[in-house]
Amino acid sequence: MRATGAEPSLYSVIFLIPVVVLVGVIGYWASRRSTSRSIGDPGVEANARLTSYAAMVLLLPLAADVVTGARPGLQAHALLGFFLVPPVLLKLGSVGYRFARYYSRDPRYRAGGPPDLAMRLLGPVLVLLTVTLFATGIELWLFGFAFGNEWLIWHKASFVLWFLAMTVHVAAYARRAPALALADSRDRRNGAFERRSLVVGSLLFGVALVVTMLPFSSPFTLLPDVG
């Protein structure tokens, strides 16, 4: 009897479950140190809060995009990806700003200290995987397989690695990020309106991007289901 397409998917899920649990435990271990670190300077605190705002609003749309990506060519998956582009860029920009200020030896950011070693090593990898994942997805949406099937292979491979790295990242900041995101509701520190406006604005840009892409007839969605 010929094996059905569902069997490989089932084996993949069974294999991934212990792997995801393992990387989640690693992330939780890293979170035990990151939650205890205090932030003194208002500018450094504001940057951390903006990063956490962006992280929190990304959580559900990213999860939805992962679910809708179970089958290639699904329009909802592609449109969610376009919606996510502006808030993802906002978070990368906020993190990149802190990175630049820290390694340019800004005393305020140096005083706040670096992330734990595991997160410092994971961060650049996660950024690279995120850029690769979105870039290959956009290429597939715009051009389909016009430039070869390799783009789908790269998209799938980057997703698997991104998912594992993101699991560690989310687990590491699962307690710290919500606390920072909600901090403005408690103390109303200067810049709260601006931070919230940046996040809301990124979401509105995402909606505008989706509306712009709706009339576009993607060659990728017209292809038969592969993979």
N, C-alpha and C positions, 0 to 999 in steps of 0.2 A: 504494500500500500504506500502511496506517495505521501510524504510528510506535508502537512498543511502549513500555510504561512504563519498561523498562529503559534505553532510550536516554538520556532526560534524566538519569537517575541516573549513567550512565557519563560523560556530558559534565560533570556536576557534579564527579565525582571527578577527571577530567582537569584541570579548572580549579583545583580546590582544591590539588592536589599542589604546583605551584610556589608558591602562596600560603603553604602551610604551611611549605615549605622556607624561604621568605623570612622569615617571622616567627620561625622557629626560629633562623635566622642572627642576627637582631636580638637574640633572647634570649641566644644564646651570646656575642655581643659585650658585652651588659650583664653577663654572668656573669664576665667576665675582671676586672672591677673589684670586684664584690661578694665574690668569694672571697678577696681579699687583705685585707679589713677585719678587724681583730681586735676582740674584745669584752673589756673589762677588768672591769667590775663583775659580781659573781656574780648579782645579780638580773636584770640585762640578759641575761646569758648563759643563765640559767634560762629566761627568756621565749623567747629564740631557740631553745633546745633543744625546748621544748614545741611551738612553732610548727612546727619541723622534724619532730618525732614525728608530729604530726597530718598534715602534708603527705605523709609517706612512707606512712602507712597508707591515705590517700585515693587514692593513685595507681592501684592495681590496680582497686578498686571503681569509680572514676570511668571508667577505660578500659572496664570491662565494661558500665557503664551507657551509654556512648557506642555501643558495639557493639550492645547489645540495643535501643537506640532507633532503629535503622535503619528499623523499621516502627512506626507509631503504634498504640497500643492494646495493645502487647505487655505482658503482666502482669509478666514478669521485669524489664522496664525500670522500671516503676512501683515495684515492691517494692525494687529496688536503690536507687532514688531515696529512698525512705523510710529505708532502712538508712543512707544517706549523710547524712541530715539532722543527727543529733547530732554526728558528727565534723566536719562542715562548720561547724556552729555553734561548736564548740570552737576550730577554727582561726581563724574570724572573730573570736571573742572574744579569743584570744591576740594576734592582729595588732592588733585594736582597742585592746587595753590598751596595747600599745607606742605606738600612734599617740597615744592620749590622754596618756600620760606624756611623750612627746617634745614635743607641742605645748602642754602645760601647763608646759613649761620645767623638768621634772625634771632636775637636773644630771647624774645618772647616765646617763639616756637621751640627753641632749644630747651628752654626751661620746662616746657610741657613734656619733654621727653619723646622718644620715638615709640612707635608701636612695638609690641613684643617681637622677638626675632622671627617667630613662625609667621606672623602677619606681615612683617617687612619682606620676607622672602616670597610669600604668597601674593602680595599686592601687585607687583609688576606682572606676574604671570596672569593674574585674574584680569588685569586691564588689557593685556595682549589678547587673551582669549575672548573677552567681551567685544573688542574691536573686530576681531576675526569673525566671530559669530554673526554680528550685525552686518558686517561688510559682505560676507558671502551670502547672507540671506537677502540683502538688498540687490546684489548682483543677480541672484536667481529670479527674483521677482521682476526685475527690469528686462533681463535678457534670456531667461530660461536656460536652455542648454546650448545656446548659440556659441559659447566659448568652451564647450566640453562638459562632460559629466563630472569632472574633478571638483567643480564648485560645490556640488551636492555632497561629495565625499568629505571635502574640507568642512562643510557646514555641519555635517553629522559628527565628525571627529571632534571639532571644536566644541560642539554642544556637550558631548559626553565629558570632556575634560573641564569645560566651564561649569557644568552641573556639579561635579565633585568639588571643584575649588570653591564654588559659591556656597555649597553646603557647609564647608568649613568656615567660610567667612560669615555666613548668617548665624551659625551656632556661636561663633566667637563674640559677636556683637549683639546677641539676642536680648541681653539684659541692658546693656549700656545704651544702645541706639534708641529704644523707646523712652528711656529716662531723659535723654538729651532732647528728643523731639518734643516731649511734654514740658520741658523746663520753662519755656516761654509762658506757658499758662500759669505758672506759679509766681515767677518774679518779674515778668514783663521787662526783661533787659532790653536796652536800646538796640534797635535794628530788628525787632521781632516782626514788625509789619513788612519790612523789606525782605526778610528771609521767607516769610510765607508767600509774599507776592512772587518771588522768584520761582518757588515750587509750583504755585498755581499757574503762573505764566508758562512754565515748561509743559504743564499738562494741557493748557489751551493750545500751545503750539503743536503738541502731539495730536490733538483733535483736528486741528487745521490740516496737518500733514495727512491724516487718514482721509479727510474729506477730499483733499487734492488727489489722492491716489485712487479713490473709488471709481472714477470713470476710466482709469487705465486698465486696458485688457492685457493682463500679464501672459506672456507666452508659457510661463511655467505652469500656470493653473490649467492650461489647455492640454498639457501632456498627460498621458496615461499614468496611473499610479505606479511609482517605482519604489523599490526598497521596502 
